[in-house]
Amino acid sequence: MPIISTEDNYLTVLNLFTTDTPEHQERLLTEMGKIVDAAAYEGWISSTVHAGQDTPGTANLIQWRSGEDLEKRYAGEEFKHRTLPVFREITTAIRLLQNEIVFSQTRPGLGDAAEVSPDRDDYTVIEVHRVGDADQAELVKLLGEGQDWLVNVPGYRSHSVFKGLRAMFVEGAFAVVYAQWDSRESYEAFRDLPHERKPRPRRTNDERIAELTVESDTNTYRVVHTRAAGE
């Protein structure tokens, strides 16, 4: 199963699609599954498909050996003339985000790296934060090291921070948080805690993140399919 680790040095691509109906989400998942099952691209390591929970849509977490390998995929006729047109037909938004994993933390007792698999029951949360170029490094630090206290929050399993490198259909700098929780209930209890009741380190961190963030959005997911090269 794929793992999220700062030590692998893979290019981590997060393809996010939103759509307007559960039926279109099912079609997205079908089309993505076909692509993942047929993948044999040079430099491709793994793909893991996620189904949107709060908002219809999908996420595909893809590991590549290098940016050069990914660019060959994007330059191919199949991607330009079949893959993108199909997705544009059934989506309301597409974001293809290329990232470097710069931080990953797991709750003690859950291993040294975050595992991603449909065989697990993680409640997965993906946040995308747009930020000014000059503030990206600080935001990444706040989202990662600045939240080391999360290990003591009930229901928390892991979170990893991706530093955005470049993207298609997104302008400017960005950072991504990929988090795993025991359940919807544990995540919502954490998310909805009134600001005045938050511990001081969290209040301070949240306030600074809000100051730096130009725009952010969040969706929750369930992992439904994964495949790695050679399988």
N, C-alpha and C positions, 0 to 999 in steps of 0.2 A: 504494500500500500504506500502511496506517496506520503512523504513527511515534509513539513515546513521547517527549514533549518537555515541558519545563517552560514553554515559550514559547507553547504553543497555547491555554492557559487553558480547555481543555475540562474538563467534569466526566467523570472516568474511572470507569466502573462495572466492577467485576469480579464476575461471577456465578459462584459456585463450587458445583458439585453433586458429591456423592459417591454411589456406588451399590455394589451388592454383587457384581455379576457382569459379565464382559465383554459378555454379551448385552444387559444393561440399559444399559451404556455405549453400545453401538451404537444402541440405541433413543433414548437421550438425544441423541446426535449427529444422528440423523435429525430429531428434533423441533426441535432448535435450528437445524439447517440450513433447515428450512421457515420458521421465524420470521425468520431473517436474510434469506432470499431474498425474503420478502414485505414486509420492513420499509419503511414509508413514513411514519414518525412525524415530527411536527413537532419539529425540533430534533435529530433523530437524525443522527449523523455517520458512524459506522462500527461494525461488529461483527466480531470475529475469534474463531472457535471453536477450542478446543484439546481434544485427546483425552488423557486421563490415561494415564500410562505405568507408574509404580510402583503406583498404586492406582486401581481403576476409578472413573472420574468424568470431569467436563468442566469447562472454564473458558471463559467468554465475556468477552472484553475489549471493552467498549463505550464509545464516545465520544459524549457528548451536549453540546449547546450550553450547557445550563444545567440546574440542578436543577429548575426549574419545568417544563421540557419533560419531564423524566423522571417527575415526579410526575403529570403528565397521563396518561402511559403506565400507571403503576401504578394510577391511579384508573379506568381504562377497564374496561368489562365483559369484553372479551376476556382481559385479563391476569388478572382476578380469578376468572373463571368457566371459562376454558379453559386458559390457560397454566399457572398455578400448580397446578390440580388434576392435570394431566397429569404435571408434574414431581414432585409429591408422591407420585404412584403408583409411580414407578420410581426414586426416590432414597432414600438413607438420611440425607442432610443437605443443606440448602440454605442458602447464605449470599449475600446480595445486598449488596455493599459499594460505597459511594459514596466517591470519593477525589479528592484533589488531588495531582497529580504535583509533588513538591518537589525531586527530585534525579534526574539521569540522567547516566550515564557510559558511554562506549564505549572499547574498546581503541583506541589510536592507529592510524590507517589504516583504520578501519571506518566513518568518517563521523562527523557531529556528533550524530546521534540514533539511537536504537535503532529499527530497522525490524522490523515484525511481519508475516509473510507465510507462507503454505503453500509458496511457491516457494523459501524458504530452508530450510536444514537445521539450524536451531538446536535444541539440546537445552535446553528451557525449564524453569526452576525457579521455582515460586511459593511464597513463604513468607508465612504470616499470623501476626503477633505481636500478642497481646492484651497491653495494658499499662494501668497506672493513668493516669487523666486527667492527673495532675500530672507524669507521667514521659514522656508521649508525645513532646514536643518533643525531649527528650534522646535517646530511642530512635531517632527519625527521623534525628537528626544522626549517631549512631553507625552506623546502617545505611547511610547515604549517604556523607557527607564522611569519616567515620571509616574507610572502606574504600577510600580512594583508591589504596592499594597493590595492589588487585586487578588493575590494568592490567599488572602484571608476572607474574601467575600464568599458567602455561601453560594454554591452552584457554579462558581467559576472553574473552568477547565484550562483554558489557554488563551493567549492572544499573541498575534504576530503583527509586526508593522512593516509595511512595504514602502520603500521610498520610490516615488514615481520617477521614471527615467525619461519616458516619451510616451506618446499616446496617439491613437487615431480617434477623432471625433471628441476630443477634450482639449481645451486650450489652457495653457499655463501649467504651473507646478501643482503637484498633488501628492497626497500620501493616503495609504489604505490601511485600515485595521481589519484583520481577519481574526474573529474571536469564536471560541467554542464554550458553550454553557451546558449544564445538565438538562435544562428544560426552559420552555418559554416562561414559566412562572418565576424561575430564579433570575432570568435575565431581566424581566420586567420589574421585579422587585428592586433590582440594582438600578435600572434605568430611571425609574419613576420616584426614587427617593427624593423628597423635597430638599432643595438646595441648602436650607438652613440646618438640616439634620445630617448633612454629609460631614464626614471627618474633615478636619482642616486641610490635610494634604490634598484630598480630593477636591475640595472647594477651590483652593488656590489653583490647582492644575486645570480644572474645568473652566475657570474664569479666563485663564491665559489662553487656553485652546480656543475659546470663543472669540477672543480678541484677534487671534492670528488667522482664523479660518475665514476665507472669503465666501465659501459656500460648502455645504456638506449634505449628504444624504445617506440613508441607512436602509437596508432590507435584510430580512432573515431568510434562511435557506435550510433545506435538507439535502444531504448528499445522496444522489440516486445512482450514479454510475461512475466507474473509473476503469482506466486501462493504461498499462505502461508498455513501452517498447519491448518487443520480444514475447509478449503474451498472446 
